[in-house]
């Protein structure tokens, strides 16, 4: 989990939330584009290893949710 800078926090606060107190964004980290889960516009978790799938059907949403939970369990603060 990464703590974000004040300027990053200010930029994220201006964007709409994906859900209650979180945002899913695409960020460039060390020259590589990766999906990030942002919590309360302050903390970022790299979801690159979650292998999320694009889709809006319930099975895909559930599978992606379970993959995010697995990443959260493995993340070192």
N, CA, C and O of each residue as an XYZ file, in Angstrom:
308
protein
N       0.860     -1.172      0.000
C       0.000      0.000      0.000
C       0.899      1.226      0.000
O       1.871      1.297      0.753
N       0.571      2.175     -0.840
C       1.339      3.407     -0.936
C       0.522      4.560     -0.381
O      -0.676      4.668     -0.641
N       1.178      5.420      0.384
C       0.560      6.662      0.832
C       0.798      7.697     -0.261
O       1.926      7.852     -0.728
N      -0.238      8.397     -0.668
C      -0.146      9.344     -1.775
C       0.251     10.731     -1.293
O       0.010     11.100     -0.143
N       0.862     11.493     -2.194
C       1.280     12.865     -1.884
C       0.061     13.789     -1.844
O      -1.026     13.433     -2.299
N       0.271     14.975     -1.293
C      -0.814     15.960     -1.214
C      -1.348     16.321     -2.602
O      -2.557     16.463     -2.783
N      -0.449     16.470     -3.585
C      -0.909     16.836     -4.929
C      -1.725     15.706     -5.549
O      -2.719     15.968     -6.225
N      -1.321     14.451     -5.330
C      -2.090     13.311     -5.847
C      -3.453     13.238     -5.168
O      -4.462     12.968     -5.821
N      -3.483     13.475     -3.868
C      -4.750     13.454     -3.123
C      -5.690     14.528     -3.671
O      -6.873     14.267     -3.887
N      -5.168     15.730     -3.897
C      -5.996     16.822     -4.417
C      -6.551     16.487     -5.796
O      -7.706     16.798     -6.090
N      -5.740     15.853     -6.649
C      -6.218     15.447     -7.976
C      -7.311     14.396     -7.874
O      -8.299     14.459     -8.606
N      -7.148     13.426     -6.973
C      -8.135     12.357     -6.836
C      -9.444     12.839     -6.224
O     -10.515     12.354     -6.587
N      -9.364     13.786     -5.303
C     -10.576     14.331     -4.674
C     -11.470     14.976     -5.729
O     -12.693     14.975     -5.595
N     -10.862     15.524     -6.770
C     -11.633     16.179     -7.829
C     -12.325     15.179     -8.758
O     -13.209     15.562     -9.525
N     -11.935     13.907     -8.696
C     -12.529     12.882     -9.561
C     -13.685     12.174     -8.849
O     -13.704     12.109     -7.620
N     -14.651     11.643     -9.612
C     -15.754     10.906     -8.975
C     -15.273      9.577     -8.392
O     -14.303      8.991     -8.873
N     -15.953      9.118     -7.368
C     -15.638      7.828     -6.757
C     -16.241      6.699     -7.582
O     -17.302      6.861     -8.184
N     -15.572      5.572     -7.608
C     -16.101      4.372     -8.254
C     -17.154      3.740     -7.360
O     -18.163      3.225     -7.841
N     -16.919      3.782     -6.079
C     -17.833      3.269     -5.061
C     -17.609      4.085     -3.798
O     -16.848      5.053     -3.803
N     -18.262      3.700     -2.731
C     -18.158      4.465     -1.498
C     -16.721      4.448     -0.961
O     -16.227      3.410     -0.522
N     -16.070      5.594     -1.000
C     -14.716      5.827     -0.488
C     -13.611      5.112     -1.254
O     -12.525      4.919     -0.709
N     -13.854      4.713     -2.505
C     -12.770      4.144     -3.299
C     -12.898      4.534     -4.757
O     -13.976      4.863     -5.251
N     -11.748      4.484     -5.434
C     -11.676      4.770     -6.862
C     -10.811      3.706     -7.527
O      -9.819      3.261     -6.949
N     -11.174      3.304     -8.713
C     -10.335      2.445     -9.536
C      -9.776      3.326    -10.647
O     -10.531      3.918    -11.417
N      -8.465      3.408    -10.723
C      -7.823      4.261    -11.714
C      -6.724      3.489    -12.432
O      -6.281      2.441    -11.964
N      -6.299      4.006    -13.547
C      -5.144      3.481    -14.275
C      -4.004      4.464    -14.018
O      -4.154      5.659    -14.273
N      -2.876      3.981    -13.521
C      -1.754      4.856    -13.186
C      -0.478      4.342    -13.851
O      -0.365      3.162    -14.185
N       0.460      5.237    -14.033
C       1.761      4.847    -14.554
C       2.746      4.820    -13.397
O       2.998      5.838    -12.754
N       3.296      3.645    -13.144
C       4.250      3.449    -12.060
C       5.528      2.909    -12.667
O       5.531      1.838    -13.275
N       6.616      3.649    -12.502
C       7.915      3.253    -13.050
C       7.815      2.913    -14.532
O       8.397      1.933    -14.997
N       7.064      3.743    -15.271
C       6.933      3.593    -16.712
C       5.971      2.520    -17.179
O       5.861      2.270    -18.379
N       5.270      1.878    -16.251
C       4.332      0.808    -16.596
C       2.921      1.207    -16.176
O       2.711      1.673    -15.056
N       1.958      1.026    -17.071
C       0.561      1.331    -16.771
C      -0.047      0.180    -15.976
O       0.067     -0.979    -16.373
N      -0.689      0.496    -14.861
C      -1.247     -0.534    -13.990
C      -2.541     -0.049    -13.342
O      -2.676      1.139    -13.051
N      -3.497     -0.957    -13.111
C      -4.713     -0.560    -12.387
C      -4.401     -0.386    -10.898
O      -3.647     -1.158    -10.306
N      -4.997      0.639    -10.320
C      -4.781      0.921     -8.895
C      -6.124      1.081     -8.190
O      -7.069      1.647     -8.739
N      -6.185      0.581     -6.988
C      -7.327      0.793     -6.104
C      -6.925      1.912     -5.154
O      -5.929      1.800     -4.439
N      -7.702      2.989     -5.148
C      -7.422      4.141     -4.291
C      -8.452      4.163     -3.170
O      -9.657      4.164     -3.423
N      -7.977      4.179     -1.944
C      -8.859      4.198     -0.772
C      -8.854      5.587     -0.146
O      -7.798      6.108      0.212
N     -10.029      6.182     -0.017
C     -10.208      7.506      0.598
C      -9.318      8.579     -0.021
O      -8.953      9.537      0.660
N      -8.966      8.441     -1.276
C      -8.095      9.377     -2.010
C      -6.720      9.519     -1.369
O      -5.998     10.463     -1.690
N      -6.337      8.613     -0.475
C      -5.071      8.749      0.252
C      -4.117      7.577      0.076
O      -2.902      7.765      0.141
N      -4.630      6.386     -0.143
C      -3.795      5.186     -0.195
C      -4.037      4.450     -1.505
O      -5.176      4.338     -1.959
N      -2.961      3.949     -2.114
C      -3.057      3.254     -3.400
C      -2.560      1.824     -3.261
O      -1.552      1.560     -2.606
N      -3.286      0.909     -3.888
C      -2.899     -0.500     -3.919
C      -2.813     -0.922     -5.379
O      -3.764     -0.748     -6.141
N      -1.670     -1.478     -5.764
C      -1.437     -1.924     -7.138
C      -2.238     -3.202     -7.381
O      -2.055     -4.201     -6.686
N      -3.126     -3.157     -8.374
C      -3.935     -4.326     -8.729
C      -3.402     -5.037     -9.972
O      -4.102     -5.853    -10.573
N      -2.167     -4.726    -10.356
C      -1.586     -5.311    -11.551
C      -1.535     -6.823    -11.518
O      -1.708     -7.467    -12.552
N      -1.301     -7.404    -10.351
C      -1.215     -8.856    -10.242
C      -2.585     -9.528    -10.093
O      -2.668    -10.755    -10.040
N      -3.655     -8.734    -10.024
C      -4.996     -9.295     -9.840
C      -5.585     -9.883    -11.111
O      -6.541    -10.656    -11.046
N      -5.030     -9.530    -12.266
C      -5.520    -10.030    -13.549
C      -7.035     -9.815    -13.693
O      -7.787    -10.759    -13.938
N      -7.463     -8.565    -13.536
C      -8.881     -8.219    -13.652
C      -9.357     -8.396    -15.088
O      -8.595     -8.194    -16.033
N     -10.618     -8.772    -15.242
C     -11.220     -8.968    -16.563
C     -12.225     -7.860    -16.823
O     -12.923     -7.412    -15.913
N     -12.290     -7.424    -18.069
C     -13.248     -6.389    -18.455
C     -14.608     -7.042    -18.686
O     -14.703     -8.077    -19.345
N     -15.653     -6.434    -18.144
C     -17.000     -6.946    -18.343
C     -17.926     -6.461    -17.253
O     -17.492     -6.114    -16.154
N     -19.230     -6.441    -17.574
C     -20.192     -5.960    -16.582
C     -21.214     -7.023    -16.191
O     -22.212     -6.723    -15.536
N     -20.958     -8.274    -16.598
C     -21.894     -9.313    -16.186
C     -21.580     -9.709    -14.735
O     -20.438     -9.565    -14.298
N     -22.564    -10.199    -13.989
C     -22.384    -10.500    -12.569
C     -21.235    -11.459    -12.273
O     -20.552    -11.291    -11.263
N     -21.003    -12.447    -13.112
C     -19.924    -13.410    -12.859
C     -18.561    -12.718    -12.941
O     -17.680    -12.989    -12.125
N     -18.387    -11.839    -13.907
C     -17.122    -11.113    -14.051
C     -16.907    -10.170    -12.880
O     -15.803    -10.081    -12.343
N     -17.959     -9.467    -12.485
C     -17.863     -8.548    -11.352
C     -17.502     -9.302    -10.080
O     -16.649     -8.848     -9.317
N     -18.131    -10.433     -9.841
C     -17.831    -11.232     -8.659
C     -16.393    -11.748     -8.701
O     -15.678    -11.678     -7.702
N     -15.974    -12.260     -9.845
C     -14.615    -12.784     -9.984
C     -13.583    -11.678     -9.750
O     -12.589    -11.890     -9.056
N     -13.821    -10.499    -10.329
C     -12.902     -9.386    -10.108
C     -12.873     -8.973     -8.640
O     -11.808     -8.679     -8.096
N     -14.030     -8.950     -8.004
C     -14.095     -8.614     -6.583
C     -13.291     -9.574     -5.729
O     -12.583     -9.157     -4.812
N     -13.399    -10.860     -6.029
C     -12.630    -11.865     -5.285
C     -11.134    -11.707     -5.525
O     -10.328    -11.907     -4.617
N     -10.768    -11.348     -6.750
C      -9.348    -11.130     -7.048
C      -8.804     -9.917     -6.306
O      -7.669     -9.934     -5.830
N      -9.609     -8.868     -6.206
C      -9.184     -7.679     -5.451
C      -9.011     -8.040     -3.981
O      -8.039     -7.608     -3.360
N      -9.909     -8.804     -3.417
C      -9.798     -9.216     -2.014
C      -8.523    -10.010     -1.792
O      -7.848     -9.819     -0.780
N      -8.178    -10.903     -2.724
C      -6.940    -11.672     -2.603
C      -5.719    -10.757     -2.604
O      -4.779    -10.978     -1.840
N      -5.726     -9.734     -3.454
C      -4.616     -8.781     -3.487
C      -4.530     -8.030     -2.166
O      -3.437     -7.812     -1.644
N      -5.679     -7.633     -1.622
C      -5.684     -6.917     -0.340
C      -5.129     -7.789      0.780
O      -4.460     -7.277      1.677
N      -5.384     -9.067      0.749
C      -4.841     -9.978      1.760
C      -3.332    -10.088      1.668
O      -2.658    -10.248      2.685
N      -2.791    -10.003      0.448
C      -1.360    -10.180      0.241
C      -0.570     -8.887      0.386
O       0.648     -8.925      0.563
N      -1.247     -7.739      0.312
C      -0.557     -6.463      0.297
C       0.156     -6.200      1.623
O      -0.392     -6.431      2.701
N       1.394     -5.709      1.513
C       2.166     -5.370      2.687
C       2.101     -3.860      2.865
O       2.376     -3.105      1.933
N       1.745     -3.435      4.038
C       1.623     -1.995      4.321
C       2.987     -1.446      4.671
O       3.121     -0.253      4.946
